[in-house]
Amino acid sequence: MKKLVIIPAIALVLLGSVQFVAKSATNKDGAKNVKLESSLAGVSGSNNISLSVQKRFQQDFGSFPVVKWEKTNSFARATFAKDGSLVTAWYNKESKLVGTSSVKSFSDMPGQVQERILSTYNDYYIVSVLGFEAVNSNRPNGASSWLVELSNGTGKIIVKVNVSGETSLMKKI
């Protein structure tokens, strides 16, 4: 039951959060470096994040350098580069990892979920997809839910989709 409350709450925070632009470059050794740049002011640094959350992040993810720390009323989140992609780790007030989110492609979703979106929102095209994997979701190699931004040319909507293909309108933009 807690997941039913936590996932929509995180979704709403994601929708209203800082917009990041990822820039990647390859260094002379061939390793890919990913850099985040915030397009909005007000992003808190690690000095506003509790030591227990920072320690827990180190336990959960090891030596990944945190690119950005942010804090909301309900969550602390660390956005960092992992395997050439940007990942955001979400921590609750008890310093426990709630889940991770990352940018996905439409093809990352199961076929039946893709079909459901295409048939339900056939007047729209896909703008972007964000995957969220809840802790203990038991989903190997995949998200437990997605936020899909869709546009019909005159307006945009954001739809939450679960692994069964059930959709719910989160926000009209």
Helices and strands as residue ranges (DSSP letters): H 2-16, E 20-26, E 32-38, G 46-48, H 51-61, E 66-71, E 76-82, E 85-91, E 97-104, G 106-108, H 111-120, E 125-134, E 145-151, E 156-162, E 167-172
